[in-house]
Amino acid sequence: MNGKICIVTGANSGIGITTALGLAKKGAHVVMACRDVERSQPVQAKIKKDSGSEKVDLLKLDLASQESIRSFADTFLKTYDRLDVLVNNAAVVPSKRQETAEGYEAQFGVNHLGHFLLTHLLLDRLKECAPSRVVTVASIVHTSGIINFDDLQSDEKYSIMGAYNNSKLANVLFTFELARRLEGTGVTANCLHPGVVNTRIMRDLPIIVRPIVKFAGLFMLNSEKGAATSLHLATAPELESVTGKYFDKCAESKCSSKAKDQEVASKLWELSEQFTGIQ
């Protein structure tokens, strides 16, 4: 990974920290993309210390604000001359229904739309630096998600885990559609289930919901194990040309049949373009 530049969103907590650290240890120049720069600075310092690398930078990125996403992309593209790996890792699970700056339901807006826009804004640089990779952290709970085009924002029916599941299904659909659209460019797009990891997201969930989430994954992983598949997809030489796949435990895995619906994926892509103003 020497000489390669990697972005990790949400690199200040949970598996984001471990992913950033793992990339830095492998020699990559890591850009931590975090909402709260001040709170993330001690994490940045620790990653530098633990990796023995000074090439760990920190830029502000609030995925709940499309203005912030555009500002981040603009700053990154002006500051760095290449991008080899984009790890779409950040996610939110608010304890009650919230909205992004643009008025979208927070989990759909951050977990899906935010990364959709970010990836789009960085695609030209990824293509210039091909072979390059887009790695998106999804979840096994995508199997319980639905894409209801009549209620994408969960205005009519909202539940914390329902909205999360839907956003993770959107992540997988996005990955597969992105891979189709990038065919022949040298840019790969894959997604993964990290396992049920004991992260801040888990701790922020309402107490009544936590046992359900734990049961879905059968056991809890530490952040190091949770980041293993992200790092595998970001760095493994044998995966340089593998694209449009869903991984679990560092191996290709089966995903929900819903995630393979190309008609839904295409429609979600078109709506996401409208919602982010990139048409």
Secondary structure as UniProt FT lines:
FT   TURN            2..3
FT   STRAND          5..9
FT   TURN            10..12
FT   HELIX           14..25
FT   TURN            26..27
FT   STRAND          29..34
FT   HELIX           37..51
FT   STRAND          56..60
FT   TURN            63..64
FT   HELIX           66..79
FT   STRAND          85..88
FT   TURN            101..102
FT   HELIX           107..114
FT   HELIX           115..128
FT   STRAND          132..137
FT   HELIX           140..144
FT   TURN            149..150
FT   TURN            152..153
FT   HELIX           160..181
FT   TURN            182..186
FT   STRAND          187..193
FT   STRAND          196..197
FT   HELIX           200..204
FT   TURN            207..209
FT   HELIX           210..217
FT   STRAND          220..221
FT   HELIX           223..226
FT   HELIX           228..235
FT   HELIX           237..239
FT   TURN            240..241
FT   STRAND          245..248
FT   TURN            249..250
FT   STRAND          251..252
FT   HELIX           257..260
FT   HELIX           262..276
//
